[in-house]
Structure formats: C-alpha cells, structure tokens
C-alpha cells in the first residue's frame, strides 16, 4: 500500500515562503509522476498546482508559474514544492499525489494579508 506523508505547511505572511515535502517508502516512486494539488474551501475540487515526471519534466498552473518550484529526490523518495512570494489566494490545503490515484493526507497553508 502506498502512503504519502506531507509536511511543511503553516502560517506565513504575504510575500513569504514555505517548502512542502512529501515522502513515501513506495519502491515505485522513481518511475511515477508526482504532483501537488490544492483545495480551498473544503468541498471544492482539488486544483492542480504542479507536476513532475519521472524524468524531471515539470508543469505548473498559470497562477503559480514563476513563484512555485516542484522538485524531486528519487534517492530520498521525496517530492518538494518550494513556494515563494506567497499570496492570500494561495491559502488552501495542499495534497501530494502519486499518479495512479494515491493521495497524502494534506497540509494546510495559510497566507495572511
């Protein structure tokens, strides 16, 4: 069973930075596309933030391009989301995703104005 464990969320002021991490023990990590999604408010659909393929190709939502960076460390089986120049509209629960329908439990990011 695949488990994804997120960390790194919190409260930050507008313009600040946070780095989210998502770790797994799944041996298939290195061959899977990984992604970050966010949901706000609760009950709304989860929106794509960024994805990274096994080969390192990345894709970003227009709203975060130039501010967020997704990366991965296959040796550590961890994917990261570096978030800079945060805005109040970035406030959401952020979820890690492994292609194939696997999700983490989510981590709250709150950006105060």
C-alpha positions in Angstrom: 0.0 0.0 0.0 1.3 3.4 -1.0 1.5 6.0 1.8 2.3 9.7 1.1 3.2 11.9 4.1 3.2 15.7 3.6 4.9 18.2 5.8 5.9 21.8 5.8 2.6 23.7 5.8 1.9 26.5 8.2 1.1 30.2 8.5 3.1 32.8 6.6 2.7 36.4 5.7 2.1 37.7 2.2 5.3 37.6 0.3 6.8 34.9 2.4 8.0 31.4 1.5 7.3 27.8 2.5 8.6 24.5 1.4 6.3 21.5 1.3 7.7 17.9 1.4 6.0 14.6 0.5 7.8 11.5 1.5 7.0 7.8 0.7 8.5 4.4 1.1 6.9 3.2 -2.1 9.5 1.5 -4.3 7.7 2.7 -7.4 8.4 6.3 -6.5 11.1 6.9 -9.1 9.0 5.8 -12.1 5.9 7.8 -11.1 4.7 11.3 -12.0 4.2 13.2 -8.8 2.1 16.3 -8.2 0.8 18.8 -5.8 -2.8 19.9 -5.7 -4.7 22.3 -3.5 -8.2 22.6 -2.3 -10.0 25.7 -1.0 -12.5 25.9 0.5 -13.2 22.4 1.8 -15.5 20.5 -0.6 -14.4 22.3 -3.7 -12.5 20.2 -6.2 -8.8 19.9 -5.9 -6.9 22.1 -8.4 -3.6 21.2 -10.0 -0.6 23.2 -8.7 2.4 21.4 -10.3 3.5 18.1 -11.5 6.9 16.5 -12.2 7.5 13.4 -14.3 10.0 10.6 -13.5 12.3 12.3 -16.0 12.0 15.6 -14.3 9.7 17.5 -16.7 7.5 19.9 -14.8 4.2 21.6 -15.4 2.6 24.4 -13.4 -0.7 26.1 -13.0 -0.7 29.6 -14.5 -1.4 31.1 -11.1 1.8 29.8 -9.6 4.3 30.0 -12.5 7.4 31.9 -11.6 6.6 31.6 -7.8 6.5 27.9 -7.1 9.0 25.2 -7.9 8.4 21.5 -7.8 11.3 19.1 -7.5 12.0 15.5 -6.5 14.8 13.5 -4.9 14.4 9.9 -6.0 17.0 8.6 -3.5 15.0 10.1 -0.7 11.7 9.2 -2.3 10.5 12.7 -1.7 8.9 15.4 -3.8 9.1 19.1 -2.8 7.1 22.2 -3.5 9.0 25.5 -2.9 6.6 28.3 -2.6 7.8 31.9 -2.8 6.1 35.2 -3.0 3.0 33.7 -1.4 -0.3 35.5 -1.7 -3.5 35.2 0.4 -5.2 33.4 -2.5 -2.6 30.6 -2.1 -4.3 29.7 1.1 -5.5 26.1 0.9 -4.9 22.5 1.9 -2.2 21.2 -0.2 -2.2 17.5 -1.2 0.6 15.3 -2.6 -0.4 13.0 -5.4 1.3 10.0 -7.0 -0.1 9.1 -10.4 -2.4 6.1 -10.0 -4.7 7.6 -7.5 -2.6 7.9 -4.4 -3.0 10.9 -2.1 -1.5 12.2 1.0 -3.5 13.5 4.0 -3.0 17.1 3.1 -1.2 20.0 4.8 -2.7 23.4 5.5 -1.0 26.5 4.1 -2.4 29.8 5.3 -1.1 33.2 3.9 -2.1 36.2 5.9 -2.6 39.6 4.3 
